[in-house]
Amino acid sequence: MEIFIDGRKVEAAPGTRLIDAAADAGIAIPSLCHHRELNPTANCRLCMVEVEGWRTEMAACALQVTEGMRVRTETPRIAEARRAALELVLARYHDPQWGKPDRVESEFEYWCRRYDVTVPGSVKSPGPLPADADRHPFIRVDLNRCILCTRCVRACAELQGRHVWGIAARGERSHVVAGMEQTMLEARCESCGACMAFCPTGALENRAAAEAGIPERRVTTVCPYCGVGCSYDLAVRGEKVVAVLSNPYAPVNGMHLCVKGRFGAGFLHHADRLQRPRIRRWLLEGGTRRPDEPRGDWVDTDWATALGIVVEQLEGMRKASGPDAIGVLASAKCTNEENYLLQKLARQVIGTHNVDHCARLCHASTVAGLALALGSGAMSNTLRDVAEQAAAVFVIGSNTTEQHPVFGAMLRRAVTQRGAKLVIADPRAIDLAELATLHLRHRPGTDVALVNGLLHLIFKNGWEDAAFIAARTEGVEALKALVAQYPPSLVAQITGLEEEDLEAAARLLAQSKPMAVVWAMGITQHTTGVANVLALANLQLALGNFGVPGSGVNPLRGQNNVQGACDMGALSNVFPAYQAVGDAAVRGKFAAAWGTAGFGEKPGLTVTEMIGAAGKRALRGLYIVGENPVLTDPDLNHVRQALGAAEFVVLQEILPSATAEFADVLLPGAAWAEKDGTFTNTERRIQRVRQAVEPPGEAREDWAIVADIAERLLLAQNRAPIGPHAGWRYDSPTQILEEIAALAPSYGGVSVHRLESGEALHWPVPTADHAGTPILHRERFTRGKGAFHAVEHRQPAELPDAAYPLLLTTGRVLYHWHGGEMTRRSPGLLALAPESEVEINPADARRIGLNGATHLRLLSRRGELRARAWVTERVPEGIVFGNFHFPAEGNVNNLTVLALDPVAKIPEYKVCAVRAEPLP
Ligand code: SF4
C-alpha cells in the first residue's frame, strides 16, 4: 500500500508498523523501546507522530500502516515532547563515561544529542547501584544506565525463549532483574547476548567491544561454527577483530546469535595460532621414518621449503605406489571454493578419488538415505519456514537448542508464540523437551522400530495421505507389509516406550499439517544410520508432508560448511554437485574440463578407511586440511596408533590441533575471518564470507596453499593439463566460484555479483536468471517419484552386558564445538564449560558408589575416559552421556566403537557399552 511520510510517497506491506515502514524508506523515527524484531510496548513515547485526521499523536511503533495514511514525523510540538521524554529518562540515569569521545555512542546518547537535551552533572556521576555486579563473563551489567525500555526482557523472552530478565517491583522502584534477583547464569542464561544486542544504552554491554573502543570498520560475514549459517558483523580495529556485532539484516538470524557465534571468536588472535610452516627434522635431514619411530622435533621453515618437501614426498609416493597411495581429507570449516580445489587436487592432479571429509562422520547417512528415497540428500525446506509455518515439528535425534542454537530458539518461539506442536524423540531430557507436547524417550538405537511403529498406527487408522501416496510415490505396499509387523506392543518392547505414547505421537504427527521432521546426528551416527533416514523419509512420504512451507525432511548439518563441502564433491564417491564417480558421462565431463585422461570408476576411500589404511601404510601420504581425527573419530586409540604409524602426514590448520602431533608437515592456514569465499548452510543457502583481517604471520588462505601445491605437483609431473578448467592460476575465490558454477549444475547460476546484491540463493540455482529453490520437491521429487523403503529394525553393534552394563551415547554441549580446538581457546567459553562432563542418572550413580565424588571413570573395551560427573535425570537409568570436546583422557571417543553403517560408512558414535567407576 501507499502511505505518505513527511510528504514523501512510501510503499509498505499491509501489517507493517509505521516506524518500520519509515525506516525502510530511510526516515528514522526516534525510539528507545522499539525494535522491529520485538513486540511493541510503546513505553518510551519517543516515536509519537502526527497522523492526518487523528486527534492525538500516535506511537509509530504500535501503529500499522493503512492505505493513504499521511504522517508527519517531526513538528515543533513533537520535538518538544521528545525532549521532555528524554529529560525524564535522564533524571534517573547515571553514566560517568557519558559523551566520552573514545567510546561507541549508544542509541540513547545519540537521541539526546540529536534533540539537544542537556545532560546534567548528576548523569555523569556514579549511580547508586554497583556496576558489574553480575560478573557475567561476556556481558557487563550496569543498571545505573537502565532506562526500563524492556528490550532486554523482550529479547530474552521472545527471541531466546529463556525469560532470564524481568521487571521487579513497581512504580519508582521498578527495576530490571535477572531471575529472582540472581545473577544471569543462575537465572539459566545461555549467554546468547540478545539482551545486550538490543540494549539502547549500554546498561548491558559487550565487555570486549567496550574495552576495544570504536571499531574502525565492520565486516559482514558468516559464523564459523554450526550449519545454521548466522551472519553478523566483525568489528575490527587495525588487524584485530575486537567483537562480533549483530547485523539486523542477517537473513537467517536477524539480530540473534548464540553464545559461540557472539562470543567464540577469541581463538582468532590466540597466541597458539600457527604463523609459519613447520616440518619435522627427519625430513630436513633427508631421512626416512619407520612406523615405530617417533616423529621428532619441529623446525620452523619457509613456504618454499615446506611445499617443496610436500610435493617431493607426495609425488614420490604417487610414482612409486600409484595415485591411490595418497589421500586428502578436506574440511567442512573451509569455504566452498577451497573444498572444490581440494577435490580437484585429489582427482585431477593426484589422480585419486581418495578425498573425503567429516560429513562422513555426521550426515553421510542422510545424504545416502535421502538420495535413495527422494533423489536429493539435502534439507528440503528452510529453517524459517519450518519454524514459522509448521503446525507440528517432530525433532528426533537433535539437541537443537545446544547444537543449532539459533534454530533451537526459533523452535521455542514456534511453540510459545504461535502454538506449534512439538514432538521430541530423544533418550535424554534435552532442553527442548520442556516445551514438547510429547517427549518419547526411546532407547538409543531403536529409531527404525519407533518410526515403523508410528507408520503401523498411521496406516491402521487410515491417517496417511492417500492422494499424495498415489500421485507422488512408489513402493508403498512393501512398506505397509513390513510395518504391519510392528504393532505397538512389539515397538514398546523394543523402544521402552508406552503404547499410549506411540498412539498419541502417531495421531499428533498425522493430524497436524504441515508437519516437519528435524534430525541431526542422533539419527545418523548409527550402524543403521541410512535405515533411520529412510524410515523418516517413509513417514513424510506417507503423510504427504513435502513441497510446502513448514514440511519436509530437515537434517541439520553440523559444521558451518559441511553442506558446501559435500556440494563441492569433497566426498570419495561424487564429483561436485553429487555427480557420481561411477557415471561414465560424468567422468568424461570432468576429464574434458580438467584436461585429464580419465578417472577410476570406483569410489575412493572414506575418512575412516583412509586413517586405517595409513596405519597399515597401504595409504602412504595423507594431506589433512582442517580436520582433527585424533579427537573426532571413533575409537581414538586405534586412530592414534594408525596415525602414529602413518608414513607421511601433511596437516594444514590454523591451530596446533591434537592431530598435529602426528603430522610431518604443518602448514598454517587462514581462519574464516581472514578470507573471502562462500559457505552453504544447512538449508542450502549460499552466503558470502568476507575477509576482515589478514592471516597472522606467514599464514595463507587455504585456497592459495592448495593451488600452490597443485601447480608444484603438476610441474613435478611435467604436466600442463589443457582444458577449459584445467588451470590453477586463480586471482581470487571469485574465479573459483565461476569454475564451480560451470561444472556443478546446482550452482550454475550462483555468482559473487548476485550474492553481493543481496539475493537469497538456495541451491539448486541452475541458471543466472533462476531465483533459487528454498523448498525442494514441490511438484516432483528429484528422482521422480518418492520411493518408500521397507527397513527393518536392527540392533546396534555393541549393547551393554555384564562386563559393561551401561549404554554410552555421545554428543556436544552448548559452549564447545567438536574437538574444542577453537572454543577451548575462546576464554569465556572455557570458563562456562571448563572440563569434560558425563551425565549419569542418580540410580546409576548410587549403583557405582559415586557417593558424592565429583569425577568418574568410564571404561569400554577400547579405552577409558575421566570426567566430571553430572548426576542428573537428563539421562535415563542405564544410559550415560559424554562429549568429545576435550583432549586426551577427557575425550569420549576413547570409548566409542568403530562399527560402520554398511552403506554410508558412518561410525556408530551413539551407542556403545561402558562401565563406570567413581574417581577418588
Ligand atoms: Fe553460529 Fe550456529 Fe550459533 Fe548461529 S547458531 S551463531 S551459526 S553457532
Boltz pocket constraint, residues with backbone or C-beta under 6 A from the ligand:
constraints:
  - pocket:
      binder: B
      contacts: [[A, 223], [A, 224], [A, 225], [A, 226], [A, 227], [A, 228], [A, 229], [A, 230], [A, 253], [A, 256], [A, 257], [A, 258], [A, 259], [A, 260], [A, 261], [A, 262], [A, 403], [A, 404], [A, 405], [A, 406], [A, 407]]
      max_distance: 6.0
